[in-house]
Amino acid sequence: MTALHAPTRKALPMPSCVRLLVALAAVAVLGAGCTHASLPGVGGTSGGGDTGSGAVEEGTCWTGARLGADPQDILRLSAKLDVPYLVAARALADRPAFTGRVDCGADHAVEVYKVVRLPDLEPQLTDYATLLRPETPLYDQVARSVAAGCMADPLAKAVALGGVDNAVMQPQLPTGATLGWAPAAPDQWAKGQRVFACTLTWAEPDTVRYAALLTKALPTGRRTCIESRALVYVDCARRHDRERIAVIEARDAVAAGSFPGPKSIRNGPSGPYLAVPDARWAKLDAACTAYLHAISTTKKLTGIANVDAAEWPAPGDSYPIYCDADTRPDQQSLITQGSVYDRG
């Protein structure tokens, strides 16, 4: 978008209090339900023995037990796999242990909503140690491949229109939810289960499943709607003029220099903005619109891409491009009630 048109794009900076809540939620997710359980395939320190992990399967739900909960287990695994302790500890810190399977209809911390296999890379992934070294080209290839494979079809098809290299798109998530991925636990990996779990994780156990995020099943109070005049987030059942429906992660493209980074932040009449050519905004809008059409029957709104200059980058070296259901920047806002998610 050029400087001339930058102020007309309806960006909504996230209030500082909301940013703080997001940051705290991210920290909480790392520690949620981290029960003291021995690391699968390594053995415990409390005399309970190794109960082992469960097989990673699509549609299964789990407690919040983490592989990195016990430093002694990490120490043994790092020695067994010849990986430096600190490297192993960082890699395992927030990985699900998959040791406590629960009914998905009950409160759960982790849902495996999809399972991804990488047959082309599998011959290089026989050793779990490979999955503890994130600073290697092979791990980077695995991470990109799994992240792409974890996208639901509507998201994958939409983000392909955005023109952002290696971008990943996800639905806008309720407070306390994060999406991620994890390999099967070490003992299962050693048994030949070379699969990766696509996970929906809750900071506090919840009954909401991934499928609900893409349909009308999720309550309006857990969607993200915006009343732009007051610059506040509201329950989508209330009057609002925008709804945040998805986020495109552009981290890889910014790192590669194929998408504008922090140096492209400019000051305009309405405040800081990211200087992006109009043609690129058009592609991003097309991606947002494609996703909107996949999850909604609305004909009155379109998909609009937005960047908050204060979040470029966001915590965790993230570069989020937000997709809103809105009117075009040159049109008057339309006041609506209810979520645009009306399919399913």
Number of C-alpha atoms within 10 A of each C-alpha: 17 13 17 10 14 24 18 13 17 20 20 16 14 15 11 10 9 12 15 12 13 16 14 13 20 20 13 15 20 18 18 22 20 20 15 15 25 30 32 22 18 20 19 19 15 9 8 10 12 15 15 21 20 18 17 24 18 15 14 21 28 23 24 29 25 25 28 24 24 19 15 16 22 25 17 16 23 19 13 11 14 11 17 15 16 12 15 23 22 15 16 20 18 21 21 28 29 26 22 16 18 16 13 19 11 12 17 26 26 32 28 25 20 21 21 21 16 15 11 7 13 13 10 10 17 15 15 18 16 16 21 20 18 17 9 12 10 15 16 14 12 20 16 14 16 23 19 17 19 24 18 17 12 17 25 19 16 21 28 19 17 21 18 21 17 17 20 23 30 22 20 22 19 15 15 19 22 18 18 15 21 22 23 26 27 24 18 21 19 14 8 11 17 23 22 25 24 26 24 21 29 28 23 18 19 18 15 21 21 22 13 13 21 23 18 17 15 19 16 19 15 15 25 21 28 22 19 15 9 7 12 14 19 18 19 24 15 17 16 23 22 27 25 24 27 24 23 26 20 23 22 18 18 19 13 11 11 13 17 18 20 15 9 14 16 14 15 14 10 10 10 15 24 24 23 17 14 14 11 15 20 17 18 27 22 22 26 32 22 21 26 27 20 18 19 19 13 13 8 10 21 20 26 28 27 25 20 19 22 15 17 23 17 14 12 8 11 15 25 22 20 24 29 29 27 23 19 16 15 10 9 10 17 13 13 16 15 18 26 25 24 15 13 11
